[in-house]
């Protein structure tokens, strides 16, 4: 056990890019104070007015635009909560900048809490809070260290995820572990769904860790470096669909990028965005991987290296709605074959350490 000053309340600085996160209310209920909340930028997209909404509705009615990407409904709005509590929202593109370091020194904080924040903190800011810095990482460290563990866990077909609260050090995701919690991964759960569960589970776990800090009962356990696995940033090459892989592997890759982006495939030079697909087992058909074997009610059955992929929702870029449905009949006939490896394209990253 590590002895720290016996204090009933702590002054904290929070670094997090997550809106759907109820850490603030849980922390405040325990009597602690958030002096400021930091992220690289706080800009929200422009709100659509009445005329804009009317135009959008008319366009959708004319072109039957679909919404194949299913968004995750937020369970909490941290932005609104901070504004109601008059807690400063601080934009900071570089937390290691000398000006920001001096700003933090002037806050007289006890602890910094970091959760899903894309910047790496260096020594000058790590040394400021008297009780150090707690980071919440979305995996069971020492496994899946690195910036995008949720993506990698789903792509690799893991059945168990988790969150880890650890002491932040200059070495990425390597500090002593304070608390952990396992989260079972649903068989069809995608990255957005799992991330949301990780956000809200981390709020409770972090609050418990902060309370332990305040009571002087924090229990630090060094990580077993021999068990460490590290995965780097997700790149476009990591999301390429390989039809030689198994249907399960392809479905896992789709889960790992949804609902943020589709899984891209190519056929005769055309890009096909896949939004929903399920693996199917079956005896060998003698068809080559990537070949469309059957079509029924707009769904495609495609041969893979092992099993079949049932594509339930896809679009031929850049078409949508009824236009897309008509083109699918002509441009993706039974017997045609997807390219084995589509070219990599720039993809946005949504999960951070």
C-alpha positions as CSV (number, residue, x, y, z in Angstrom):
1,X,0.0,0.0,0.0
2,X,1.2,3.5,-0.7
3,X,0.7,6.2,1.8
4,X,-0.5,9.6,0.6
5,X,-1.8,12.7,2.4
6,X,-5.1,12.1,4.2
7,X,-7.5,14.5,2.5
8,X,-11.3,14.4,2.2
9,X,-11.5,16.1,-1.1
10,X,-9.2,16.5,-4.1
11,X,-8.9,19.2,-6.8
12,X,-8.6,17.5,-10.2
13,X,-7.8,18.5,-13.8
14,X,-9.5,16.2,-16.3
15,X,-8.0,15.4,-19.8
16,X,-10.6,13.6,-21.9
17,X,-12.0,13.8,-25.4
18,X,-15.2,11.9,-24.6
19,X,-18.6,13.6,-24.4
20,X,-20.6,10.5,-23.5
21,X,-19.0,10.1,-20.1
22,X,-20.5,10.6,-16.7
23,X,-17.3,10.7,-14.6
24,X,-18.0,14.3,-13.6
25,X,-21.3,13.7,-11.7
26,X,-19.9,10.6,-10.0
27,X,-16.8,12.5,-8.9
28,X,-18.7,15.5,-7.7
29,X,-21.1,13.2,-5.7
30,X,-18.0,12.1,-3.7
31,X,-17.1,15.7,-2.8
32,X,-14.2,16.2,-5.2
33,X,-13.7,19.3,-7.4
34,X,-13.0,19.4,-11.1
35,X,-11.1,22.7,-11.7
36,X,-11.1,22.4,-15.5
37,X,-11.7,19.9,-18.3
38,X,-9.2,19.8,-21.2
39,X,-9.3,18.5,-24.7
40,X,-7.5,19.6,-27.9
41,X,-10.5,21.5,-29.2
42,X,-14.1,22.1,-28.0
43,X,-15.8,23.1,-31.3
44,X,-19.1,21.5,-32.1
45,X,-20.5,21.2,-35.6
46,X,-22.9,24.0,-36.8
47,X,-26.5,23.5,-35.8
48,X,-28.9,23.0,-38.7
49,X,-31.6,25.7,-38.8
50,X,-35.2,25.3,-39.9
51,X,-34.5,26.1,-43.6
52,X,-31.5,23.8,-43.6
53,X,-33.5,21.0,-42.1
54,X,-36.3,21.5,-44.7
55,X,-33.8,21.3,-47.6
56,X,-32.3,18.1,-46.1
57,X,-35.7,16.5,-45.8
58,X,-36.6,17.3,-49.4
59,X,-33.3,15.9,-50.7
60,X,-33.8,12.7,-48.8
61,X,-37.3,12.3,-50.2
62,X,-36.1,12.9,-53.7
63,X,-33.1,10.6,-53.7
64,X,-34.1,8.2,-50.9
65,X,-30.8,8.7,-49.1
66,X,-30.2,5.9,-46.6
67,X,-28.4,6.0,-43.3
68,X,-26.5,2.7,-43.3
69,X,-24.2,3.7,-40.5
70,X,-26.0,3.2,-37.2
71,X,-24.9,5.8,-34.7
72,X,-24.6,5.1,-31.0
73,X,-27.1,7.1,-28.9
74,X,-25.2,8.9,-26.2
75,X,-26.2,8.1,-22.6
76,X,-24.7,11.4,-21.2
77,X,-23.6,14.8,-22.4
78,X,-20.4,15.9,-20.5
79,X,-20.4,19.2,-22.4
80,X,-23.8,20.3,-21.1
81,X,-23.0,19.1,-17.6
82,X,-19.8,21.2,-17.5
83,X,-21.6,24.3,-18.7
84,X,-24.3,23.9,-16.1
85,X,-21.6,23.5,-13.4
86,X,-19.6,26.4,-14.7
87,X,-16.5,24.2,-15.0
88,X,-14.0,25.7,-17.5
89,X,-13.6,23.8,-20.8
90,X,-10.1,24.4,-21.9
91,X,-8.9,23.9,-25.5
92,X,-5.3,22.8,-25.7
93,X,-3.8,21.4,-28.9
94,X,-0.5,20.6,-27.1
95,X,-0.6,19.8,-23.4
96,X,3.2,19.8,-23.3
97,X,3.5,23.4,-24.5
98,X,5.3,25.6,-21.9
99,X,2.4,28.0,-21.7
100,X,0.0,25.1,-20.8
101,X,2.4,23.7,-18.3
102,X,2.6,27.0,-16.5
103,X,-1.2,27.3,-16.6
104,X,-1.6,23.9,-14.9
105,X,1.0,24.8,-12.2
106,X,-1.2,27.8,-11.3
107,X,-4.3,25.6,-10.7
108,X,-3.0,24.1,-7.4
109,X,-4.3,20.7,-8.3
110,X,-3.9,17.4,-6.4
111,X,-4.4,15.0,-9.3
112,X,-4.8,14.8,-13.0
113,X,-7.1,12.2,-14.5
114,X,-6.7,11.2,-18.1
115,X,-9.2,9.1,-20.1
116,X,-9.3,8.5,-23.8
117,X,-7.0,11.4,-24.6
118,X,-4.9,11.3,-27.8
119,X,-1.8,13.2,-26.6
120,X,1.2,11.8,-24.8
121,X,2.1,13.6,-21.6
122,X,5.8,14.4,-21.0
123,X,7.8,14.9,-17.8
124,X,7.1,18.6,-17.2
125,X,3.3,18.1,-16.9
126,X,3.6,14.6,-15.3
127,X,5.5,16.2,-12.4
128,X,3.0,18.9,-11.5
129,X,0.2,17.3,-9.5
130,X,1.3,16.3,-6.0
131,X,-0.5,12.9,-6.2
132,X,0.5,12.2,-9.8
133,X,-1.6,11.3,-12.8
134,X,-4.1,8.5,-13.2
135,X,-4.8,7.2,-16.7
136,X,-7.7,5.0,-17.8
137,X,-6.8,2.7,-20.6
138,X,-9.4,0.6,-22.5
139,X,-7.9,-2.8,-22.1
140,X,-6.6,-5.2,-19.5
141,X,-3.0,-4.1,-19.2
142,X,-0.4,-5.3,-19.8
143,X,-2.2,-6.7,-22.8
144,X,-3.2,-4.4,-25.7
145,X,-1.2,-1.4,-24.8
146,X,-1.2,1.4,-27.4
147,X,-3.6,3.9,-28.9
148,X,-6.4,1.8,-30.4
149,X,-6.9,-1.3,-28.2
150,X,-10.7,-1.6,-28.9
151,X,-10.1,-1.8,-32.6
152,X,-7.4,-4.4,-32.2
153,X,-9.3,-6.5,-29.7
154,X,-12.4,-6.7,-32.0
155,X,-10.3,-7.4,-35.1
156,X,-8.4,-10.2,-33.3
157,X,-11.7,-11.8,-32.2
158,X,-11.2,-11.4,-28.5
159,X,-14.1,-12.4,-26.2
160,X,-12.9,-10.3,-23.2
161,X,-12.1,-6.6,-23.1
162,X,-11.7,-4.4,-20.1
163,X,-10.4,-1.2,-18.6
164,X,-7.4,-0.4,-16.5
165,X,-6.7,2.5,-14.2
166,X,-2.9,3.0,-13.9
167,X,-0.4,5.5,-12.8
168,X,0.8,7.5,-15.8
169,X,4.5,7.5,-16.5
170,X,6.6,8.7,-19.4
171,X,6.5,5.1,-20.9
172,X,3.2,4.6,-22.7
173,X,0.7,2.4,-20.8
174,X,3.4,1.0,-18.5
175,X,2.7,2.5,-15.1
176,X,1.6,0.6,-12.0
177,X,-1.9,-0.7,-12.1
178,X,-4.4,0.7,-9.6
179,X,-7.7,-1.0,-10.7
180,X,-9.0,-3.2,-13.5
181,X,-12.4,-4.5,-14.7
182,X,-13.2,-7.1,-17.2
183,X,-15.9,-6.6,-19.8
184,X,-17.2,-9.5,-21.9
185,X,-17.5,-8.7,-25.6
186,X,-20.8,-9.5,-27.3
187,X,-20.6,-11.8,-30.3
188,X,-21.9,-9.1,-32.7
189,X,-20.8,-6.0,-30.7
190,X,-19.1,-3.3,-32.7
191,X,-16.4,-0.8,-31.7
192,X,-18.9,2.0,-30.9
193,X,-21.0,-0.2,-28.6
194,X,-18.0,-1.5,-26.8
195,X,-16.4,1.9,-26.4
196,X,-19.6,3.3,-24.9
197,X,-19.6,0.5,-22.3
198,X,-15.9,1.2,-21.6
199,X,-16.5,4.9,-21.2
200,X,-19.2,4.4,-18.5
201,X,-17.4,1.5,-16.8
202,X,-14.3,3.7,-16.6
203,X,-16.2,6.5,-14.8
204,X,-17.0,4.3,-11.9
205,X,-13.6,2.7,-11.7
206,X,-11.8,6.0,-11.9
207,X,-14.0,7.5,-9.2
208,X,-13.1,4.6,-6.9
209,X,-9.4,5.2,-7.6
210,X,-9.7,8.9,-6.9
211,X,-11.4,8.1,-3.6
212,X,-8.6,5.7,-2.7
213,X,-6.1,8.5,-3.5
214,X,-8.0,10.8,-1.1
215,X,-8.1,8.2,1.7
216,X,-4.5,7.2,1.3
217,X,-5.4,3.6,0.5
218,X,-4.3,3.4,-3.2
219,X,-2.9,-0.1,-4.0
220,X,-0.3,0.0,-6.8
221,X,0.8,-3.2,-8.6
222,X,3.6,-3.2,-11.1
223,X,2.8,-4.6,-14.6
224,X,4.2,-7.9,-15.7
225,X,6.3,-6.8,-18.6
226,X,6.6,-10.4,-19.8
227,X,2.9,-10.4,-20.5
228,X,2.9,-7.1,-22.3
229,X,1.5,-6.8,-25.8
230,X,1.5,-3.5,-27.7
231,X,-0.5,-2.5,-30.8
232,X,0.3,0.8,-32.7
233,X,-2.1,3.3,-34.3
234,X,-4.7,1.9,-36.6
235,X,-3.6,2.5,-40.3
236,X,-5.6,2.2,-43.5
237,X,-3.6,-1.0,-44.3
238,X,-5.0,-2.6,-41.1
239,X,-8.6,-2.3,-42.3
240,X,-8.2,-3.9,-45.8
241,X,-10.6,-6.7,-46.4
242,X,-8.9,-9.9,-47.4
243,X,-11.3,-12.4,-49.0
244,X,-8.7,-15.2,-48.5
245,X,-9.3,-14.8,-44.8
246,X,-12.2,-16.6,-43.0
247,X,-15.7,-15.2,-42.9
248,X,-15.3,-14.8,-39.1
249,X,-12.1,-12.7,-39.6
250,X,-13.8,-10.4,-42.1
251,X,-16.9,-10.0,-39.8
252,X,-14.6,-9.2,-36.9
253,X,-12.8,-6.5,-39.0
254,X,-16.2,-5.0,-39.8
255,X,-17.1,-4.9,-36.1
256,X,-13.8,-3.2,-35.4
257,X,-14.5,-0.2,-37.6
258,X,-18.3,0.2,-37.1
259,X,-20.2,2.4,-36.7
260,X,-17.5,5.0,-37.5
261,X,-16.8,3.8,-41.0
262,X,-17.7,1.0,-43.5
263,X,-15.5,-1.8,-44.6
264,X,-14.4,-1.1,-48.2
265,X,-14.2,-3.8,-50.9
266,X,-13.6,-3.4,-54.6
267,X,-15.2,-5.1,-57.7
268,X,-14.2,-4.2,-61.2
269,X,-12.7,-0.9,-60.1
270,X,-15.8,0.1,-58.1
271,X,-15.7,0.7,-54.4
272,X,-18.3,-1.2,-52.4
273,X,-18.9,0.0,-48.8
274,X,-20.1,-2.8,-46.5
275,X,-22.1,-1.7,-43.5
276,X,-23.6,-4.9,-42.2
277,X,-22.5,-8.5,-42.7
278,X,-22.6,-11.8,-40.8
279,X,-20.3,-14.9,-41.2
280,X,-21.8,-18.3,-42.1
281,X,-20.3,-21.7,-41.9
282,X,-20.6,-24.2,-44.7
283,X,-18.9,-27.0,-46.6
284,X,-16.5,-26.0,-49.4
285,X,-18.3,-24.9,-52.5
286,X,-15.4,-25.0,-55.0
287,X,-15.8,-21.2,-55.6
288,X,-12.9,-18.9,-55.3
289,X,-12.7,-16.4,-52.4
290,X,-14.5,-13.1,-53.1
291,X,-17.0,-14.7,-55.6
292,X,-20.7,-13.7,-55.2
293,X,-22.5,-17.1,-54.8
294,X,-26.1,-16.0,-54.4
295,X,-28.4,-13.0,-54.0
296,X,-31.7,-12.8,-52.2
297,X,-33.7,-9.8,-51.0
298,X,-30.8,-7.5,-51.6
299,X,-28.4,-9.6,-49.6
300,X,-25.2,-11.1,-51.1
301,X,-23.6,-14.4,-50.1
302,X,-19.8,-14.3,-50.8
303,X,-17.3,-17.1,-50.7
304,X,-14.3,-16.5,-48.3
305,X,-11.2,-18.5,-47.6
306,X,-13.2,-20.3,-44.9
307,X,-17.0,-20.1,-44.9
308,X,-19.3,-17.5,-46.4
309,X,-20.0,-13.8,-45.7
310,X,-23.6,-12.7,-45.9
311,X,-23.6,-9.0,-46.8
312,X,-26.8,-7.5,-45.5
313,X,-26.2,-3.8,-46.3
314,X,-23.8,-2.3,-48.8
315,X,-23.5,0.6,-51.2
316,X,-21.7,1.2,-54.4
317,X,-19.9,4.5,-53.9
318,X,-21.2,7.2,-54.2
319,X,-24.8,6.0,-54.6
320,X,-27.5,5.7,-51.9
321,X,-31.1,4.6,-51.4
322,X,-33.2,3.3,-54.4
323,X,-30.5,4.3,-56.9
324,X,-28.0,2.1,-55.1
325,X,-30.5,-0.8,-54.9
326,X,-31.0,-0.7,-58.7
327,X,-27.3,-0.5,-59.4
328,X,-26.5,-3.5,-57.1
329,X,-28.7,-5.7,-59.3
330,X,-26.6,-4.8,-62.4
331,X,-23.1,-4.2,-61.1
332,X,-22.8,-7.0,-58.6
333,X,-24.3,-10.0,-60.4
334,X,-24.0,-13.6,-59.1
335,X,-20.7,-15.1,-60.3
336,X,-18.8,-11.8,-60.2
337,X,-15.8,-11.6,-58.0
338,X,-14.5,-9.0,-55.5
339,X,-10.9,-8.0,-55.8
340,X,-8.9,-9.8,-53.2
341,X,-7.2,-6.7,-51.8
342,X,-8.7,-3.3,-52.3
343,X,-6.3,-0.3,-52.3
344,X,-5.8,1.4,-48.9
345,X,-7.6,4.7,-48.3
346,X,-7.2,7.3,-45.6
347,X,-9.3,6.4,-42.6
348,X,-10.0,8.4,-39.5
349,X,-9.1,7.1,-36.1
350,X,-11.8,7.3,-33.4
351,X,-10.5,5.4,-30.4
352,X,-7.7,6.8,-28.3
353,X,-5.7,5.6,-25.3
